[in-house]
């Protein structure tokens, strides 16, 4: 049993609702349900009674609740004791973020950091993955959120979020090719891809384009180097009806009536984001932030 499973179970019982617990944990409800089901399979006993009005712990669940709270309290005590031997941090914590980060990804971690380390001021910079790697190695960033795992021993990384990408299409076009489960990737053949420059995130670009080409898509001309793939660029190109763009389920900007988002059948494209920081860092505030950026299930 992992600590994250214990924490999730405690929150579910405290909230009395899987949907409320999922919001508090910043998880999708299906992912949290899967975690609870897996926990019951591991232990071989039912832990929750599920009903139309919510969930409550069984007798075995109440036993686990008591033990889990004790284990988590001891874990937090141990971490705090070790942290007293490390650097406290404070001052500025320089954070790099990419475009299209889930809007609520940083809400809870930054709130927890503000309580635990009130002397820390977070400075956010919008940078591509490649630019963040360069800034981390040049001591211009303390931590970054990037689209690919770093190579080499000088940077540490933990996964933060996985997003099942869907597609943005002209509304009439989407209606013509969409099925009951969404749009097949090969149905986009003949359309240009509104992509991003390879230099911004080479490994993610190569992974993405390989999947697109394996489904018979001609990607058209590559995006110019240095071009920022902002929302206005995507929407203008897609609305013309000759191109498609990829986007996460919770697109941060309102869509015009001329553009529609749809899921891709089978979820062939999953975009992953990692938190990355210098392996030599012993900042307590950075450790707090990274620990709070727990991996969320696919969205």
C-alpha positions as a printed NumPy array, in Angstrom:
array([[  0.   ,   0.   ,   0.   ],
       [  1.421,   3.381,  -1.015],
       [  1.219,   6.64 ,   0.918],
       [ -0.761,   8.3  ,  -1.874],
       [ -3.375,   5.526,  -1.61 ],
       [ -3.626,   6.041,   2.147],
       [ -4.021,   9.803,   1.708],
       [ -6.673,   9.308,  -0.95 ],
       [ -8.631,   6.891,   1.253],
       [ -8.541,   9.267,   4.217],
       [ -9.841,  12.126,   2.065],
       [-12.636,   9.962,   0.61 ],
       [-13.858,   9.026,   4.092],
       [-13.544,  12.607,   5.355],
       [-15.493,  13.999,   2.401],
       [-18.055,  11.189,   2.281],
       [-18.157,  11.546,  -1.496],
       [-15.899,  10.384,  -4.299],
       [-16.618,  13.474,  -6.387],
       [-15.824,  15.871,  -3.518],
       [-12.686,  13.902,  -2.645],
       [-11.584,  13.959,  -6.292],
       [-11.892,  17.752,  -6.357],
       [ -9.91 ,  18.095,  -3.127],
       [ -7.192,  15.762,  -4.41 ],
       [ -7.172,  17.328,  -7.896],
       [ -7.87 ,  13.939,  -9.477],
       [-10.476,  12.81 , -11.939],
       [-13.29 ,  10.841, -10.28 ],
       [-12.662,   7.707, -12.421],
       [ -8.988,   7.737, -11.389],
       [ -9.92 ,   8.032,  -7.699],
       [-12.521,   5.266,  -8.028],
       [ -9.883,   3.047,  -9.625],
       [ -7.524,   3.762,  -6.706],
       [-10.197,   2.829,  -4.14 ],
       [-11.094,  -0.352,  -6.016],
       [ -7.432,  -1.297,  -6.232],
       [ -6.984,  -0.728,  -2.515],
       [ -9.889,  -3.054,  -1.73 ],
       [ -8.414,  -5.711,  -4.015],
       [ -5.023,  -5.402,  -2.31 ],
       [ -6.487,  -5.851,   1.162],
       [ -9.142,  -8.372,   0.172],
       [-11.958,  -6.661,   2.101],
       [-14.564,  -3.999,   1.258],
       [-13.524,  -0.627,   2.664],
       [-16.377,   1.577,   1.483],
       [-20.136,   1.301,   1.247],
       [-21.215,   3.15 ,  -1.886],
       [-24.684,   4.635,  -2.132],
       [-26.66 ,   7.249,  -4.013],
       [-25.899,   9.85 ,  -1.342],
       [-22.174,   9.184,  -1.085],
       [-19.789,   6.732,   0.549],
       [-19.01 ,   5.663,   4.114],
       [-16.359,   3.423,   5.602],
       [-17.059,  -0.178,   6.5  ],
       [-15.802,  -1.601,   9.793],
       [-12.606,  -2.631,   8.007],
       [-12.487,   0.828,   6.444],
       [-12.661,   2.514,   9.854],
       [ -9.764,   0.376,  11.015],
       [ -7.75 ,   1.41 ,   7.959],
       [ -8.699,   5.054,   8.532],
       [ -7.249,   5.013,  12.048],
       [ -4.061,   3.238,  10.985],
       [ -3.608,   5.363,   7.848],
       [ -3.888,   8.59 ,   9.801],
       [ -1.255,   7.344,  12.246],
       [  1.106,   6.299,   9.436],
       [  0.667,   9.596,   7.574],
       [  1.205,  11.622,  10.727],
       [  4.399,   9.671,  11.444],
       [  5.563,  10.161,   7.859],
       [  4.959,  13.918,   8.007],
       [  6.798,  14.051,  11.34 ],
       [  9.762,  12.201,   9.858],
       [  9.906,  14.511,   6.833],
       [  9.746,  17.581,   9.068],
       [ 12.56 ,  16.222,  11.266],
       [ 14.815,  15.57 ,   8.277],
       [ 13.961,  18.947,   6.736],
       [ 15.331,  20.692,   9.806],
       [ 18.78 ,  19.571,   8.64 ],
       [ 18.332,  21.029,   5.172],
       [ 18.243,  24.491,   3.686],
       [ 15.068,  26.34 ,   4.532],
       [ 14.797,  28.185,   1.258],
       [ 12.915,  31.443,   1.489],
       [ 13.257,  34.407,  -0.821],
       [ 12.398,  33.797,  -4.459],
       [ 11.509,  30.35 ,  -5.828],
       [ 11.814,  30.618,  -9.609],
       [  9.288,  28.376, -11.369],
       [  9.145,  27.657, -15.092],
       [  5.825,  26.683, -16.689],
       [  4.843,  25.725, -20.249],
       [  1.829,  26.846, -22.236],
       [ -1.49 ,  25.042, -21.658],
       [ -0.82 ,  23.941, -18.118],
       [ -4.033,  22.698, -16.415],
       [ -5.515,  25.756, -14.745],
       [ -5.801,  24.22 , -11.253],
       [ -2.592,  22.193, -11.252],
       [ -0.676,  24.688,  -9.118],
       [ -3.558,  26.001,  -6.99 ],
       [ -3.31 ,  23.582,  -4.058],
       [  0.507,  23.152,  -4.114],
       [  1.1  ,  26.922,  -4.092],
       [ -1.474,  27.408,  -1.324],
       [  0.218,  24.727,   0.789],
       [  3.63 ,  26.265,   0.09 ],
       [  2.411,  29.702,   1.197],
       [  1.316,  28.249,   4.555],
       [  4.399,  26.086,   5.111],
       [  6.973,  28.599,   3.821],
       [  5.524,  32.116,   4.159],
       [  8.894,  33.736,   3.379],
       [  9.015,  32.153,  -0.091],
       [  7.865,  34.221,  -3.071],
       [  7.162,  32.238,  -6.237],
       [  8.269,  33.888,  -9.482],
       [  6.719,  32.285, -12.579],
       [  8.246,  32.34 , -16.069],
       [  6.597,  30.922, -19.196],
       [  9.258,  28.938, -21.069],
       [  9.433,  25.971, -23.425],
       [ 10.794,  22.661, -22.155],
       [ 14.181,  23.164, -23.832],
       [ 14.464,  26.696, -22.467],
       [ 13.619,  25.48 , -18.962],
       [ 16.311,  22.791, -19.093],
       [ 18.845,  25.439, -20.106],
       [ 17.677,  27.825, -17.371],
       [ 17.815,  25.094, -14.689],
       [ 21.381,  24.209, -15.65 ],
       [ 22.354,  27.896, -15.699],
       [ 20.883,  28.443, -12.205],
       [ 18.223,  30.764, -13.62 ],
       [ 15.326,  28.534, -12.459],
       [ 14.806,  26.531,  -9.273],
       [ 12.12 ,  24.179, -10.593],
       [ 10.379,  23.699, -13.931],
       [  7.303,  21.98 , -15.342],
       [  8.332,  20.338, -18.596],
       [  6.952,  18.022, -21.311],
       [  9.757,  15.458, -21.331],
       [ 11.932,  13.648, -18.795],
       [ 15.433,  15.147, -18.477],
       [ 18.494,  13.13 , -19.431],
       [ 21.489,  13.011, -17.119],
       [ 22.167,  12.906, -13.364],
       [ 22.192,  16.672, -12.812],
       [ 18.398,  17.051, -12.797],
       [ 15.794,  15.152, -10.771],
       [ 12.207,  14.716, -11.946],
       [  8.785,  13.454, -10.822],
       [  5.669,  13.036, -12.997],
       [  2.975,  15.616, -12.299],
       [  0.055,  15.207, -14.702],
       [ -1.062,  13.195, -17.723],
       [ -3.548,  14.665, -20.211],
       [ -5.358,  12.719, -22.923],
       [ -5.238,  15.108, -25.834],
       [ -8.262,  15.673, -28.024],
       [ -8.627,  17.622, -31.239],
       [ -9.821,  21.11 , -32.157],
       [-11.668,  21.254, -35.48 ],
       [-13.988,  23.546, -37.389],
       [-17.44 ,  22.773, -35.967],
       [-19.021,  21.624, -39.242],
       [-16.015,  19.439, -39.974],
       [-16.116,  17.811, -36.534],
       [-19.813,  17.03 , -36.914],
       [-19.143,  15.287, -40.235],
       [-16.434,  12.895, -38.977],
       [-17.199,  12.383, -35.273],
       [-18.469,   9.014, -34.074],
       [-20.116,   8.09 , -30.766],
       [-16.709,   7.784, -29.037],
       [-15.087,  10.781, -30.658],
       [-12.9  ,  11.22 , -33.724],
       [-10.521,   8.631, -35.128],
       [ -7.002,   9.949, -35.592],
       [ -6.816,   8.696, -39.178],
       [ -9.972,  10.703, -40.002],
       [ -7.811,  13.834, -39.794],
       [ -5.838,  12.837, -42.916],
       [ -5.714,  15.68 , -45.416],
       [ -5.696,  18.396, -42.749],
       [ -2.634,  20.366, -41.687],
       [ -1.484,  20.048, -38.1  ],
       [ -1.143,  23.319, -36.192],
       [  1.945,  22.166, -34.349],
       [  4.822,  23.637, -32.388],
       [  8.543,  23.993, -33.172],
       [ 10.585,  20.858, -32.504],
       [ 13.248,  22.92 , -30.725],
       [ 10.842,  23.711, -27.893],
       [ 10.567,  20.064, -26.76 ],
       [ 12.408,  17.668, -29.104],
       [ 11.558,  14.354, -27.404],
       [  7.847,  15.159, -27.036],
       [  7.701,  16.479, -30.619],
       [  9.267,  13.283, -31.952],
       [  6.919,  11.064, -29.934],
       [  3.877,  13.031, -31.015],
       [  4.708,  13.25 , -34.712],
       [  5.599,   9.547, -34.864],
       [  2.106,   8.642, -33.617],
       [  0.441,  11.071, -36.027],
       [  2.394,   9.74 , -39.004],
       [  1.692,   6.132, -37.996],
       [ -2.006,   6.945, -38.503],
       [ -1.397,   8.223, -42.023],
       [ -1.311,  11.955, -41.312],
       [  0.733,  14.273, -43.507],
       [  1.743,  16.953, -41.017],
       [  2.369,  19.704, -43.54 ],
       [  5.056,  22.359, -43.061],
       [  6.765,  22.456, -39.679],
       [  6.039,  25.34 , -37.347],
       [  8.658,  28.112, -37.641],
       [ 11.353,  28.046, -34.992],
       [ 10.547,  30.382, -32.125],
       [  6.815,  30.577, -32.904],
       [  4.705,  30.472, -29.756],
       [  1.699,  28.173, -30.107],
       [ -0.763,  30.524, -28.39 ],
       [ -4.512,  29.94 , -28.327],
       [ -5.268,  32.603, -30.932],
       [ -2.941,  30.925, -33.435],
       [ -4.628,  27.544, -32.975],
       [ -8.165,  28.852, -33.175],
       [ -7.622,  31.037, -36.231],
       [ -6.016,  28.202, -38.193],
       [ -8.613,  25.625, -37.17 ],
       [-11.628,  27.867, -37.868],
       [-10.564,  28.123, -41.517],
       [-11.379,  24.41 , -41.913],
       [ -8.056,  23.281, -43.366],
       [ -6.24 ,  22.33 , -40.165],
       [ -6.559,  20.641, -36.796],
       [ -4.908,  21.318, -33.467],
       [ -4.396,  19.155, -30.408],
       [ -5.653,  20.308, -27.028],
       [ -6.401,  18.937, -23.546],
       [ -9.992,  18.3  , -22.412],
       [-10.182,  21.408, -20.268],
       [ -9.204,  23.969, -22.889],
       [ -8.475,  27.148, -20.868],
       [ -9.992,  29.684, -23.294],
       [-13.633,  29.904, -24.463],
       [-14.118,  28.392, -27.918],
       [-15.904,  30.349, -30.656],
       [-18.961,  28.706, -32.203],
       [-16.885,  27.961, -35.295],
       [-14.501,  25.642, -33.392],
       [-15.238,  22.394, -31.521],
       [-13.136,  20.207, -29.214],
       [-13.636,  16.432, -29.462],
       [-11.914,  13.414, -27.854],
       [ -9.812,  11.057, -29.94 ],
       [-10.997,   7.459, -30.112],
       [ -8.788,   5.226, -27.952],
       [ -6.861,   8.18 , -26.46 ],
       [ -3.723,   7.611, -28.597],
       [ -2.042,  10.855, -27.516],
       [ -1.127,  11.395, -23.861],
       [  0.811,  14.516, -22.913],
       [  2.906,  14.14 , -19.762],
       [  4.313,  16.893, -17.573],
       [  7.194,  16.476, -15.095],
       [  8.445,  18.679, -12.273],
       [ 12.223,  19.012, -12.671],
       [ 14.807,  20.584, -10.391],
       [ 18.609,  20.489,  -9.852],
       [ 19.649,  17.238,  -8.168],
       [ 21.983,  19.196,  -5.893],
       [ 19.201,  21.365,  -4.429],
       [ 18.333,  20.962,  -0.734],
       [ 15.789,  23.768,  -0.483],
       [ 12.972,  22.875,   1.87 ],
       [ 10.439,  25.094,   0.084],
       [ 11.244,  23.437,  -3.249],
       [ 10.81 ,  20.026,  -1.636],
       [  7.428,  21.081,  -0.266],
       [  6.246,  22.23 ,  -3.685],
       [  7.453,  19.1  ,  -5.468],
       [  5.842,  16.822,  -2.86 ],
       [  2.516,  18.611,  -3.335],
       [  2.669,  18.199,  -7.108],
       [  1.505,  14.599,  -6.906],
       [  0.802,  12.772, -10.146],
       [ -2.795,  13.174, -11.287],
       [ -4.546,  10.549, -13.352],
       [ -5.099,  10.999, -17.095],
       [ -7.632,  13.722, -17.934]])
